Amino acid sequence: MNKNILKSSFALFAAALLASCSLDEYNPVAADTSAGLSTDFDKWYGMQSRCYEPIYGQMYTVSDFLSVAEAGTDLWLTSKNNDNTKELFYYEGLVPYAGKGWDKFFSQAYSALGYCCTTIDNGEKMEQTDAVKELYAEARFLRGYYHLMLTTYYGPITLVTQDVEKGVNLRPKRNTLTEIYNSVISDLEYAMNHLSITPYNNNRARASKKSAVGFLCRAYAQAAGQGLTAPDGTSYWQKAADLAADFVADTEAGGSKYGGYLYSDIADVWNQANNRTNKEALFVAAGVDAGVDTEVWNYSTPGSNKLFSYTYWDPSKLSDISMIKKDKQDYLYGRTNNSLYAPSKYLIDLYNPSWDKRWENSFQTAFGGFSMQQCAWIAYKKAIATINDGIITKYGLDPAVKGQKIYPFADCNGFQMGSTGGNQYTASIWPKGETSGDVNKLEKTKNPYVIEYDTDPESHGLAKDENRIFLYLSKDDMTQTDKKGRAYACVNINDLFDGKVYISSSTGNAWEQKYGSTNPAWQAFPSLIKFQWNYDGVFNGGNLQVKNGDVFIMRSSEIYMIAAEAYQKLGDGQKAAQYINKLRKRAARAGVEASTYELKTASEQDVLDEFARELCGEHQRWALLQRHGKLTKDYLQTSNPRAAEAIKACDKWRPMSQTFLQQIDNAEEYGDNGYGTTAKSGLDGYEQ
């Protein structure tokens, strides 16, 4: 593309900041596209497709936006209490800084706005065919979406509402929050009213009517949290409640109006077979399947999604019992060397696994090894660990289990689907008690990373006679008597903490006294499974740090929660509880009485807690706390005390992009959002 098309809203960000098209479809934008966009459908269509570029290429696959959207909240700490990304996790030294996650996310979102506005302006001049109308409505949705994302995290920004060909302003002025939300809501309302239930060409990567409804609900809630009121005087909380309630009612009636769907069993949300066609998804960052056409593969940023590697610990640290010798050869869990996002004690304590299946469908706490018997890469017998005196001493096992074996939990089949994507390593499960290594006995499961919680009180979540698990992280505080007879390492999750933060070593602390300094399990933590995919086509060959799964940008349950949130804010805690109970019902174990989990009324904290149980890790926690005014020392003290010590008033917004400030001529006036690196914060008069 020539330089005019490459310009972002302020001609600040080069195309190198954007990854290739993520829509799994040919992009016909040619080398010179500055002319003919309003008369040549193929060129205009190619420009419209570029509006989606940051979504899978960067925002929802690279860790930058995850750190902006989830870190610095009550849900996440750094594993081993390390300093990686401490600026966002703990607000320590957080200032504008080029190349950091908060800087890159701003660049990614702003870059796309230039494409959106060019598409919109030229689309209005085109012959209004059904295809043009649908794609134009998509562009309106995306402009509203990117503006919403930017104002959510950076506060008063500068709206981009015209084709960049009409001129570039290197002395931009901020817009007020009212102006920004009016624009966002106008775009999203237009999209809701004009998009079809089925996305264009039935392409799941594209926006549809339910996408617009979802983000309009979120926009209403976020605007309400800033103290804004709709132009007609209506409370934005009321608008959020009305639209969310309408969506829920339509979903429960079959979804004919909006196309919404809610699985009746939480396990089906995370069923690997549903990842590419998830009915609950409102909008997804769509991955690409291995084995597709080479041109499609190359257009689809197949090597960027490493999110799972940030939310898992490294099982090769326990190689003598996991039999996983190197993280680069971990075909079951992948290469998990980033190991950063560990759940806070607050988040862990929210779950009651005696009734709530969201516990094991969100976090893996029982870990087994794997064989590769099907493809003859790792023989079943080679993946068996025998418990000896050294293992008993190292992991504190019952001496009575000496000589017993820890068998593989899964078998990963290495095979190639086609010319792209390399080998796949889809896992099947060895049934409990089956130790023959006969591949005909293997079983498929909805999700190999979901190990059902055993509700027998004496099991404490995992059967005593389980012989396919090498490490169990117990939510219960198990005594040595409770651990007796178990042929696997047991660690109480509470023992991984030093107060409210994770322990940083195995010596000089309570861990050493209880488990010994040589027990390496202190490095483990309950691992979020929401980015841990395992099915044919999702792997990226020998690069075990990448899995190309679809990432939820938004799903239906968030609208249920926005309904609860809005009604609670309007003073109707009973109605709020009704929406929470709908989600609890589908998360409840079979046979559990409704009285066990139902709320009669919901407080604000009940709403925040339920958001966490349902949506932890799904790129929305910081925004939720921001709109509830909970990014404060007082609120974070009990969940993230390290952040509480450093957080400041300016942290209600992320720092303005340093890259952006370096490119404009009025940086000192535009401001850095109050972080002290510019003469002015830039916020005065605009936070209204």
C-alpha positions as CSV (number, residue, x, y, z in Angstrom):
1,M,0.0,0.0,0.0
2,N,1.2,3.5,-0.6
3,K,2.0,5.9,2.1
4,N,-1.5,7.6,2.1
5,I,-3.3,4.4,2.9
6,L,-0.7,3.4,5.4
7,K,-1.3,6.5,7.4
8,S,-3.2,6.0,10.7
9,S,-5.5,8.5,12.2
10,F,-2.6,10.9,12.7
11,A,-0.1,9.3,10.3
12,L,1.8,8.2,13.3
13,F,2.1,4.5,13.1
14,A,3.7,2.6,10.3
15,A,2.2,-0.6,8.8
16,A,5.0,-2.5,10.5
17,L,3.1,-2.1,13.8
18,L,0.2,-4.1,12.2
19,A,0.2,-7.8,11.5
20,S,-1.2,-9.4,8.4
21,C,-4.9,-10.0,7.8
22,S,-6.5,-12.3,10.4
23,L,-9.7,-13.1,8.5
24,D,-8.5,-16.3,6.7
25,E,-9.5,-14.8,3.4
26,Y,-7.7,-13.2,0.5
27,N,-7.1,-9.5,0.9
28,P,-7.2,-7.9,-2.5
29,V,-5.6,-4.5,-1.6
30,A,-3.0,-3.9,-4.2
31,A,0.2,-1.9,-4.0
32,D,-1.6,1.4,-5.0
33,T,-5.0,1.8,-3.5
34,S,-5.3,5.6,-2.8
35,A,-7.5,5.9,-5.9
36,G,-10.7,4.1,-6.8
37,L,-11.8,3.1,-3.3
38,S,-15.3,4.4,-3.8
39,T,-15.7,2.8,-7.2
40,D,-13.8,-0.4,-7.0
41,F,-15.5,-2.9,-4.7
42,D,-12.5,-5.2,-4.4
43,K,-10.2,-2.4,-3.4
44,W,-12.7,-1.0,-0.9
45,Y,-13.3,-4.5,0.4
46,G,-9.6,-5.0,0.9
47,M,-9.4,-1.7,2.8
48,Q,-12.3,-2.8,5.0
49,S,-10.7,-6.1,5.8
50,R,-7.6,-4.2,7.1
51,C,-9.8,-2.7,9.8
52,Y,-9.6,-6.0,11.6
53,E,-5.8,-6.3,11.4
54,P,-4.8,-5.6,15.0
55,I,-7.3,-7.9,16.6
56,Y,-5.7,-11.3,16.0
57,G,-2.4,-10.1,14.8
58,Q,-1.6,-8.3,18.1
59,M,-4.3,-7.3,20.6
60,Y,-5.7,-10.8,21.5
61,T,-2.7,-12.9,20.8
62,V,0.4,-11.0,22.1
63,S,0.5,-10.3,25.8
64,D,0.6,-6.5,25.5
65,F,-3.2,-6.0,25.7
66,L,-3.7,-8.8,28.2
67,S,-1.3,-7.0,30.6
68,V,-3.2,-3.7,30.0
69,A,-6.6,-5.3,30.5
70,E,-6.0,-7.8,33.3
71,A,-2.9,-6.8,35.2
72,G,-3.0,-4.3,38.1
73,T,-6.3,-5.7,39.3
74,D,-7.5,-7.9,42.2
75,L,-7.2,-11.1,40.1
76,W,-3.5,-11.5,39.1
77,L,-0.1,-11.5,40.6
78,T,3.3,-12.4,39.1
79,S,4.4,-15.9,39.7
80,K,7.2,-16.1,42.2
81,N,6.5,-12.5,43.0
82,N,8.9,-11.5,40.2
83,D,9.2,-8.0,38.6
84,N,8.3,-8.9,35.1
85,T,5.8,-6.3,33.9
86,K,5.7,-4.8,37.4
87,E,4.6,-1.5,35.9
88,L,1.2,-2.9,35.1
89,F,0.8,-5.7,37.7
90,Y,1.9,-3.4,40.6
91,Y,2.0,0.2,39.2
92,E,5.7,0.3,40.1
93,G,7.5,2.8,37.8
94,L,4.5,3.1,35.5
95,V,5.0,6.1,33.1
96,P,4.8,6.6,29.4
97,Y,7.4,4.4,27.8
98,A,7.8,3.6,24.1
99,G,7.6,-0.1,23.2
100,K,5.9,-1.2,26.4
101,G,2.6,-3.0,26.4
102,W,0.5,0.1,27.2
103,D,2.3,2.0,24.4
104,K,1.9,-0.8,21.8
105,F,-1.8,-1.4,22.5
106,F,-2.5,2.3,22.0
107,S,-0.6,2.2,18.7
108,Q,-2.4,-0.9,17.5
109,A,-5.9,0.4,18.1
110,Y,-5.3,3.9,16.8
111,S,-3.7,2.6,13.6
112,A,-6.9,0.7,12.7
113,L,-9.0,3.8,13.1
114,G,-7.5,5.3,9.9
115,Y,-8.6,2.2,7.9
116,C,-12.1,2.4,9.5
117,C,-12.6,6.0,8.6
118,T,-11.3,5.6,5.0
119,T,-13.7,2.6,4.6
120,I,-16.6,4.5,6.1
121,D,-16.1,7.7,4.0
122,N,-15.7,5.8,0.7
123,G,-18.4,3.3,1.5
124,E,-20.9,6.1,1.7
125,K,-20.1,7.0,-1.9
126,M,-20.4,3.5,-3.3
127,E,-23.4,1.8,-4.9
128,Q,-25.4,0.6,-1.9
129,T,-25.5,-3.1,-2.5
130,D,-26.3,-5.5,0.3
131,A,-22.6,-6.4,0.6
132,V,-21.6,-2.8,0.8
133,K,-24.2,-2.1,3.5
134,E,-23.1,-5.0,5.6
135,L,-19.4,-4.2,5.3
136,Y,-20.1,-0.5,6.0
137,A,-21.9,-1.5,9.2
138,E,-19.0,-3.6,10.2
139,A,-16.7,-0.6,9.7
140,R,-18.9,1.5,11.9
141,F,-18.9,-1.2,14.5
142,L,-15.1,-1.4,14.4
143,R,-14.7,2.4,14.7
144,G,-16.9,2.3,17.7
145,Y,-15.1,-0.7,19.1
146,Y,-11.6,0.8,18.8
147,H,-12.7,4.2,20.2
148,L,-14.3,2.4,23.1
149,M,-11.2,0.4,23.8
150,L,-9.0,3.5,23.7
151,T,-11.2,5.7,25.9
152,T,-11.7,2.8,28.4
153,Y,-7.9,2.6,29.1
154,Y,-6.6,6.1,28.2
155,G,-9.6,8.3,29.1
156,P,-10.1,11.5,27.0
157,I,-8.5,10.7,23.6
158,T,-8.9,12.3,20.2
159,L,-11.7,11.0,18.1
160,V,-10.9,9.9,14.6
161,T,-14.0,10.5,12.4
162,Q,-12.8,11.3,8.9
163,D,-10.7,9.8,6.1
164,V,-7.0,10.6,6.7
165,E,-6.8,11.7,3.1
166,K,-8.6,14.8,4.2
167,G,-5.6,15.9,6.2
168,V,-3.4,15.2,9.2
169,N,-3.4,17.2,12.4
170,L,-0.1,17.1,14.2
171,R,-1.5,19.3,16.9
172,P,-4.5,17.2,18.0
173,K,-6.9,18.2,20.7
174,R,-8.5,15.8,23.1
175,N,-12.3,15.2,23.0
176,T,-14.3,15.1,26.2
177,L,-15.6,11.8,27.5
178,T,-19.1,12.9,26.6
179,E,-18.1,13.5,23.0
180,I,-16.2,10.2,22.8
181,Y,-19.1,8.1,24.2
182,N,-21.6,9.9,22.0
183,S,-19.6,8.9,19.0
184,V,-18.9,5.3,20.2
185,I,-22.6,4.7,21.0
186,S,-23.7,6.2,17.7
187,D,-21.5,3.9,15.8
188,L,-22.4,0.8,17.8
189,E,-26.2,1.6,17.7
190,Y,-25.9,1.9,13.9
191,A,-24.1,-1.4,13.7
192,M,-26.6,-3.1,16.0
193,N,-29.5,-1.9,13.7
194,H,-27.8,-2.8,10.4
195,L,-25.6,-5.8,10.9
196,S,-27.0,-9.3,10.2
197,I,-27.2,-12.1,12.7
198,T,-25.0,-14.2,10.4
199,P,-21.6,-12.5,9.7
200,Y,-20.6,-11.6,6.2
201,N,-19.7,-14.7,4.2
202,N,-20.4,-16.6,7.4
203,N,-16.9,-15.7,8.5
204,R,-16.6,-16.0,12.3
205,A,-13.8,-13.4,12.4
206,R,-16.2,-10.7,11.3
207,A,-18.6,-8.7,13.4
208,S,-22.3,-9.5,13.5
209,K,-25.4,-8.1,15.2
210,K,-24.7,-9.8,18.5
211,S,-21.2,-8.3,18.5
212,A,-22.6,-4.8,18.3
213,V,-25.2,-5.5,21.0
214,G,-22.5,-6.8,23.3
215,F,-20.2,-3.9,23.0
216,L,-23.0,-1.4,23.1
217,C,-23.9,-2.9,26.5
218,R,-20.3,-2.5,27.6
219,A,-20.2,1.0,26.3
220,Y,-23.3,2.0,28.3
221,A,-21.8,0.5,31.4
222,Q,-18.4,2.1,30.9
223,A,-20.0,5.5,30.2
224,A,-22.1,5.1,33.3
225,G,-19.0,4.4,35.4
226,Q,-17.6,7.8,34.3
227,G,-20.6,9.5,35.7
228,L,-22.0,10.3,32.2
229,T,-25.7,10.6,31.2
230,A,-27.2,9.9,27.8
231,P,-28.1,13.0,25.7
232,D,-31.8,12.4,26.4
233,G,-31.2,12.4,30.1
234,T,-31.5,8.7,30.6
235,S,-29.1,7.0,33.0
236,Y,-26.6,4.9,31.1
237,W,-27.0,2.2,33.8
238,Q,-30.7,2.1,32.7
239,K,-29.7,1.8,29.1
240,A,-27.3,-1.0,29.9
241,A,-29.9,-2.8,32.0
242,D,-32.6,-2.5,29.3
243,L,-30.5,-3.7,26.4
244,A,-28.8,-6.5,28.4
245,A,-32.1,-7.7,29.7
246,D,-33.5,-7.7,26.1
247,F,-30.6,-9.7,24.9
248,V,-30.9,-12.2,27.7
249,A,-34.6,-12.6,27.1
250,D,-34.1,-13.1,23.4
251,T,-31.3,-15.6,24.0
252,E,-33.4,-17.7,26.3
253,A,-36.2,-17.5,23.7
254,G,-33.9,-18.9,21.0
255,G,-32.0,-15.9,19.8
256,S,-34.1,-14.9,16.8
257,K,-33.5,-11.1,17.3
258,Y,-29.8,-10.9,18.2
259,G,-28.4,-14.4,17.6
260,G,-27.2,-14.9,21.2
261,Y,-26.7,-18.3,22.8
262,L,-25.7,-19.5,26.3
263,Y,-24.5,-23.1,26.8
264,S,-26.5,-24.9,29.4
265,D,-23.2,-26.5,30.8
266,I,-20.1,-24.4,31.5
267,A,-18.0,-27.3,30.3
268,D,-19.2,-26.8,26.7
269,V,-17.9,-23.2,26.7
270,W,-14.4,-24.7,27.0
271,N,-15.0,-27.8,25.0
272,Q,-12.1,-28.0,22.6
273,A,-14.4,-29.1,19.8
274,N,-16.3,-25.8,20.2
275,N,-13.4,-23.4,20.0
276,R,-13.7,-22.7,16.3
277,T,-17.5,-22.6,16.3
278,N,-18.4,-21.4,19.8
279,K,-22.1,-20.5,19.9
280,E,-21.6,-18.3,23.0
281,A,-19.0,-16.1,21.3
282,L,-20.3,-12.6,20.4
283,F,-17.0,-11.6,18.8
284,V,-13.7,-13.5,18.5
285,A,-10.1,-13.1,17.5
286,A,-10.1,-16.0,15.0
287,G,-7.1,-18.2,14.6
288,V,-6.1,-20.2,11.5
289,D,-6.1,-23.9,11.1
290,A,-3.0,-25.8,10.2
291,G,-3.2,-27.4,6.8
292,V,-4.9,-24.5,5.0
293,D,-3.8,-23.0,1.8
294,T,-0.3,-21.5,2.0
295,E,-1.5,-18.0,1.0
296,V,-4.2,-18.1,3.7
297,W,-1.7,-19.3,6.3
298,N,0.7,-16.5,5.5
299,Y,-2.0,-13.9,5.7
300,S,-3.2,-15.1,9.1
301,T,-0.4,-14.3,11.6
302,P,0.0,-18.0,12.6
303,G,3.0,-17.5,14.9
304,S,1.8,-14.8,17.3
305,N,-0.5,-16.4,19.8
306,K,1.5,-17.3,22.9
307,L,-1.1,-16.4,25.6
308,F,-1.2,-19.8,27.2
309,S,2.5,-19.6,27.9
310,Y,1.9,-16.7,30.2
311,T,-0.8,-18.3,32.3
312,Y,0.9,-21.8,32.9
313,W,3.8,-22.8,35.1
314,D,6.5,-25.1,33.6
315,P,6.0,-28.8,34.4
316,S,9.5,-29.6,33.3
317,K,10.6,-28.1,36.7
318,L,9.4,-31.4,38.1
319,S,10.9,-33.6,35.4
320,D,11.6,-36.6,37.7
321,I,7.9,-37.2,38.3
322,S,6.3,-35.4,35.4
323,M,8.7,-37.1,32.9
324,I,8.6,-33.9,30.9
325,K,12.3,-33.3,30.5
326,K,12.4,-30.0,28.6
327,D,9.8,-27.3,28.1
328,K,10.7,-27.2,24.4
329,Q,9.5,-30.8,24.1
330,D,6.3,-30.5,26.1
331,Y,3.8,-31.6,23.6
332,L,0.9,-31.6,26.1
333,Y,1.2,-28.2,27.8
334,G,3.4,-26.5,25.2
335,R,6.4,-24.4,26.0
336,T,5.3,-22.5,29.1
337,N,8.5,-20.6,29.8
338,N,6.8,-17.2,30.2
339,S,4.9,-18.4,33.3
340,L,3.7,-15.0,34.5
341,Y,0.0,-14.7,35.4
342,A,-0.7,-16.4,38.7
343,P,-4.2,-16.0,40.3
344,S,-4.4,-14.0,43.4
345,K,-5.6,-15.6,46.7
346,Y,-8.7,-13.5,46.4
347,L,-9.5,-15.0,43.0
348,I,-8.8,-18.6,44.2
349,D,-10.9,-18.1,47.3
350,L,-13.9,-17.0,45.3
351,Y,-14.5,-20.5,44.0
352,N,-16.4,-23.2,45.9
353,P,-15.6,-26.3,43.9
354,S,-18.0,-28.4,45.8
355,W,-20.7,-27.1,43.5
356,D,-19.0,-24.8,41.0
357,K,-17.5,-26.4,37.9
358,R,-16.0,-23.1,36.8
359,W,-13.1,-23.9,39.2
360,E,-11.7,-26.7,37.0
361,N,-13.0,-25.2,33.8
362,S,-10.9,-22.1,34.6
363,F,-7.9,-23.4,36.4
364,Q,-5.8,-26.6,36.1
365,T,-4.6,-27.8,39.5
366,A,-4.0,-31.5,38.8
367,F,-1.2,-32.1,36.4
368,G,-0.3,-35.3,34.6
369,G,2.4,-36.3,32.1
370,F,2.1,-37.7,28.6
371,S,3.2,-40.4,26.3
372,M,3.3,-40.4,22.5
373,Q,2.5,-44.0,21.9
374,Q,0.3,-43.5,18.9
375,C,3.0,-41.9,16.8
376,A,5.8,-43.9,18.5
377,W,7.7,-40.7,19.5
378,I,7.6,-41.4,23.3
379,A,6.7,-45.0,24.3
380,Y,4.2,-45.4,27.1
381,K,6.7,-47.2,29.3
382,K,9.2,-44.4,28.9
383,A,6.7,-41.9,30.3
384,I,6.2,-43.8,33.6
385,A,7.8,-42.5,36.8
386,T,8.6,-45.0,39.6
387,I,8.5,-43.6,43.1
388,N,11.8,-44.2,44.9
389,D,13.3,-43.0,48.1
390,G,14.7,-39.8,46.5
391,I,11.3,-38.8,45.2
392,I,9.6,-39.6,48.5
393,T,12.1,-37.4,50.4
394,K,12.1,-34.6,47.8
395,Y,8.3,-34.3,47.5
396,G,7.3,-35.4,51.0
397,L,5.4,-38.5,49.9
398,D,4.1,-41.2,52.1
399,P,6.9,-43.8,52.4
400,A,4.3,-46.5,51.9
401,V,3.9,-45.5,48.2
402,K,7.5,-46.5,47.4
403,G,7.7,-48.6,44.3
404,Q,4.4,-47.3,43.0
405,K,4.2,-45.7,39.6
406,I,3.0,-42.5,38.1
407,Y,1.5,-43.3,34.7
408,P,0.9,-40.9,31.8
409,F,-2.4,-39.0,31.9
410,A,-2.5,-38.3,28.2
411,D,-1.2,-39.5,24.9
412,C,-0.3,-36.9,22.3
413,N,-0.5,-38.0,18.7
414,G,2.1,-36.3,16.4
415,F,1.0,-36.0,12.8
416,Q,1.0,-33.5,10.0
417,M,-2.3,-32.1,8.6
418,G,-0.9,-30.6,5.4
419,S,1.7,-28.4,3.9
420,T,1.2,-25.6,6.5
421,G,1.2,-25.6,10.3
422,G,3.5,-28.5,10.9
423,N,2.9,-31.3,13.2
424,Q,-0.2,-31.5,15.5
425,Y,-0.2,-33.0,18.9
426,T,-3.8,-33.6,19.8
427,A,-4.2,-35.4,23.2
428,S,-6.3,-38.4,24.1
429,I,-6.7,-39.6,27.7
430,W,-5.6,-42.8,29.3
431,P,-8.5,-44.1,31.4
432,K,-7.9,-44.3,35.1
433,G,-6.6,-47.8,36.0
434,E,-5.6,-48.5,32.4
435,T,-1.8,-49.1,32.4
436,S,-1.3,-51.4,29.4
437,G,-0.3,-48.7,26.9
438,D,-2.8,-50.1,24.4
439,V,-3.8,-47.1,22.2
440,N,-7.1,-48.7,21.5
441,K,-8.0,-47.9,25.1
442,L,-7.5,-44.2,24.8
443,E,-10.5,-41.9,25.2
444,K,-11.4,-38.5,24.0
445,T,-12.6,-35.8,26.4
446,K,-14.1,-32.4,26.1
447,N,-10.9,-30.8,27.3
448,P,-7.8,-32.6,28.4
449,Y,-6.8,-29.8,30.7
450,V,-10.1,-30.1,32.7
451,I,-9.8,-32.7,35.4
452,E,-13.1,-33.0,37.2
453,Y,-13.1,-32.0,40.9
454,D,-13.8,-35.0,43.1
455,T,-16.4,-33.8,45.6
456,D,-15.9,-36.7,48.1
457,P,-14.7,-34.8,51.2
458,E,-12.0,-37.3,51.9
459,S,-10.6,-36.8,48.4
460,H,-10.1,-33.1,48.8
461,G,-10.7,-32.7,45.1
462,L,-8.6,-35.6,43.7
463,A,-9.0,-39.3,44.4
464,K,-6.4,-40.8,46.7
465,D,-5.8,-43.7,44.3
466,E,-5.2,-41.5,41.3
467,N,-2.1,-42.8,39.5
468,R,-2.0,-40.5,36.4
469,I,-1.2,-37.3,38.2
470,F,2.3,-36.1,39.3
471,L,1.3,-32.9,41.1
472,Y,-1.9,-31.8,42.8
473,L,-2.4,-28.2,44.0
474,S,-5.1,-28.5,46.7
475,K,-7.6,-25.8,47.4
476,D,-8.2,-27.5,50.7
477,D,-5.5,-27.3,53.4
478,M,-4.6,-31.0,53.5
479,T,-2.8,-32.4,56.5
480,Q,-0.1,-35.1,56.3
481,T,-2.9,-37.6,57.3
482,D,-4.9,-36.4,54.3
483,K,-1.9,-36.9,52.0
484,K,-1.2,-40.4,53.3
485,G,-1.3,-43.1,50.6
486,R,-1.3,-40.6,47.7
487,A,1.3,-41.6,45.0
488,Y,1.6,-38.0,43.7
489,A,3.0,-34.8,45.1
490,C,0.5,-32.7,47.0
491,V,0.9,-29.0,47.7
492,N,-1.7,-26.8,49.5
493,I,-2.3,-23.7,47.3
494,N,-2.2,-21.6,50.4
495,D,1.4,-22.7,51.0
496,L,2.4,-21.1,47.7
497,F,1.8,-17.7,49.2
498,D,3.8,-15.5,51.6
499,G,0.9,-13.5,52.9
500,K,-1.0,-12.2,49.8
501,V,1.9,-12.6,47.3
502,Y,3.6,-15.7,45.9
503,I,6.7,-17.0,47.5
504,S,9.9,-16.1,45.6
505,S,12.1,-19.0,46.7
506,S,12.1,-22.3,48.5
507,T,14.4,-21.2,51.3
508,G,14.2,-19.0,54.4
509,N,10.4,-19.2,54.6
510,A,7.5,-21.3,55.7
511,W,7.8,-23.4,52.5
512,E,11.3,-24.6,53.5
513,Q,10.0,-25.6,56.9
514,K,7.0,-27.5,55.6
515,Y,8.2,-28.9,52.2
516,G,11.9,-28.6,52.3
517,S,14.3,-26.4,50.2
518,T,14.8,-29.0,47.5
519,N,11.1,-29.4,46.6
520,P,10.7,-27.5,43.3
521,A,6.9,-27.5,43.4
522,W,7.0,-24.0,44.9
523,Q,7.2,-22.7,41.4
524,A,3.8,-24.1,40.4
525,F,0.5,-22.2,40.6
526,P,-3.1,-22.9,39.5
527,S,-3.0,-22.3,35.8
528,L,-5.6,-20.5,33.7
529,I,-6.7,-22.9,30.9
530,K,-8.7,-20.4,28.8
531,F,-5.9,-20.0,26.2
532,Q,-4.8,-23.6,26.4
533,W,-6.1,-25.3,23.2
534,N,-5.7,-28.8,22.1
535,Y,-7.3,-30.0,18.8
536,D,-6.4,-30.9,15.3
537,G,-5.2,-27.7,13.5
538,V,-4.5,-25.5,16.4
539,F,-0.8,-26.2,16.8
540,N,2.1,-24.5,15.0
541,G,4.4,-27.4,14.4
542,G,7.7,-27.4,16.2
543,N,7.0,-24.0,17.8
544,L,5.4,-25.3,21.0
545,Q,5.1,-21.8,22.3
546,V,2.3,-21.0,19.9
547,K,-1.3,-22.3,19.7
548,N,-3.6,-20.6,17.1
549,G,-6.9,-20.9,19.0
550,D,-9.9,-18.5,18.8
551,V,-9.9,-16.0,21.6
552,F,-13.1,-14.7,23.0
553,I,-13.3,-10.9,22.7
554,M,-16.7,-11.0,24.2
555,R,-19.2,-13.8,25.0
556,S,-22.8,-13.9,26.0
557,S,-22.2,-14.5,29.7
558,E,-20.7,-11.0,30.0
559,I,-24.1,-9.5,29.0
560,Y,-25.8,-11.5,31.7
561,M,-23.2,-10.0,34.1
562,I,-23.7,-6.4,32.7
563,A,-27.5,-6.9,33.4
564,A,-26.7,-7.9,37.0
565,E,-24.2,-5.0,37.3
566,A,-26.6,-2.4,35.9
567,Y,-29.6,-3.5,38.0
568,Q,-27.5,-3.5,41.1
569,K,-26.3,0.1,40.3
570,L,-30.0,1.0,39.8
571,G,-30.8,-0.3,43.3
572,D,-32.4,-3.5,42.4
573,G,-30.2,-6.2,44.0
574,Q,-32.9,-8.8,43.7
575,K,-33.1,-8.6,39.9
576,A,-29.3,-8.4,39.8
577,A,-29.2,-11.7,41.7
578,Q,-31.5,-13.3,39.2
579,Y,-29.0,-12.8,36.3
580,I,-26.1,-14.1,38.5
581,N,-28.1,-17.2,39.4
582,K,-28.7,-18.0,35.7
583,L,-24.9,-18.3,35.3
584,R,-24.5,-20.2,38.5
585,K,-27.1,-22.7,37.5
586,R,-25.2,-23.7,34.3
587,A,-22.0,-23.9,36.4
588,A,-23.4,-26.1,39.1
589,R,-22.6,-29.8,39.4
590,A,-25.3,-32.3,38.7
591,G,-27.5,-33.0,41.8
592,V,-26.6,-29.8,43.6
593,E,-29.6,-28.1,45.1
594,A,-30.3,-24.6,43.8
595,S,-30.4,-23.3,47.4
596,T,-26.7,-24.1,47.6
597,Y,-25.7,-21.4,45.1
598,E,-28.5,-19.0,44.5
599,L,-28.4,-15.4,45.8
600,K,-31.5,-13.7,47.0
601,T,-30.0,-10.2,46.4
602,A,-26.7,-9.0,45.1
603,S,-24.4,-6.2,46.4
604,E,-21.8,-4.4,44.3
605,Q,-19.1,-6.8,45.7
606,D,-21.3,-9.8,44.8
607,V,-21.3,-8.5,41.2
608,L,-17.6,-7.9,41.1
609,D,-17.0,-11.4,42.6
610,E,-19.2,-13.1,40.0
611,F,-17.5,-11.2,37.1
612,A,-14.3,-12.8,38.4
613,R,-15.6,-16.3,38.7
614,E,-17.1,-16.2,35.2
615,L,-14.8,-14.0,33.2
616,C,-11.3,-14.0,34.8
617,G,-8.5,-13.6,32.3
618,E,-10.9,-12.6,29.5
619,H,-9.4,-9.1,28.8
620,Q,-11.9,-7.1,30.9
621,R,-11.1,-6.9,34.6
622,W,-9.3,-3.6,34.7
623,A,-12.1,-1.9,32.8
624,L,-14.6,-3.3,35.3
625,L,-12.7,-2.0,38.3
626,Q,-12.1,1.3,36.6
627,R,-15.8,1.9,36.1
628,H,-16.6,1.0,39.7
629,G,-13.9,3.3,41.1
630,K,-12.0,0.3,42.6
631,L,-8.5,1.1,41.3
632,T,-7.6,2.4,44.7
633,K,-5.3,1.5,47.6
634,D,-8.2,0.7,49.9
635,Y,-9.8,-1.8,47.5
636,L,-6.6,-3.5,46.3
637,Q,-5.1,-3.8,49.8
638,T,-6.6,-7.2,50.5
639,S,-6.1,-8.8,47.0
640,N,-3.0,-7.2,45.5
641,P,-1.2,-5.4,48.4
642,R,1.9,-4.8,46.3
643,A,-0.2,-2.8,43.8
644,A,-1.9,-1.1,46.7
645,E,1.4,0.3,47.9
646,A,2.3,1.9,44.6
647,I,-1.1,2.9,43.0
648,K,-1.7,6.6,42.5
649,A,-4.6,8.8,41.5
650,C,-3.3,9.0,37.9
651,D,-3.6,5.2,37.6
652,K,-7.3,5.5,36.8
653,W,-6.0,5.8,33.2
654,R,-3.1,4.1,31.6
655,P,-0.2,6.3,30.6
656,M,-0.6,8.1,27.2
657,S,1.4,6.4,24.5
658,Q,5.0,7.8,24.4
659,T,5.2,6.9,20.7
660,F,2.1,9.0,20.1
661,L,3.5,11.9,22.1
662,Q,6.8,11.8,20.3
663,Q,5.1,12.1,16.9
664,I,2.8,15.1,17.6
665,D,3.9,18.8,17.9
666,N,2.0,19.6,21.1
667,A,2.9,16.8,23.5
668,E,3.4,19.1,26.5
669,E,-0.1,20.4,26.1
670,Y,-1.7,17.1,25.1
671,G,-0.4,15.5,28.2
672,D,0.6,12.1,29.5
673,N,-2.6,11.5,31.7
674,G,-0.9,12.9,34.8
675,Y,2.2,10.8,35.1
676,G,4.5,13.8,35.3
677,T,6.5,13.5,32.1
678,T,4.7,16.3,30.3
679,A,4.0,19.9,31.5
680,K,0.3,19.2,31.7
681,S,-1.8,16.1,32.3
682,G,-4.0,17.0,29.4
683,L,-7.1,15.9,31.3
684,D,-8.3,19.2,32.6
685,G,-11.8,19.9,31.3
686,Y,-12.0,16.7,29.3
687,E,-13.1,14.2,31.9
688,Q,-16.7,15.1,31.5
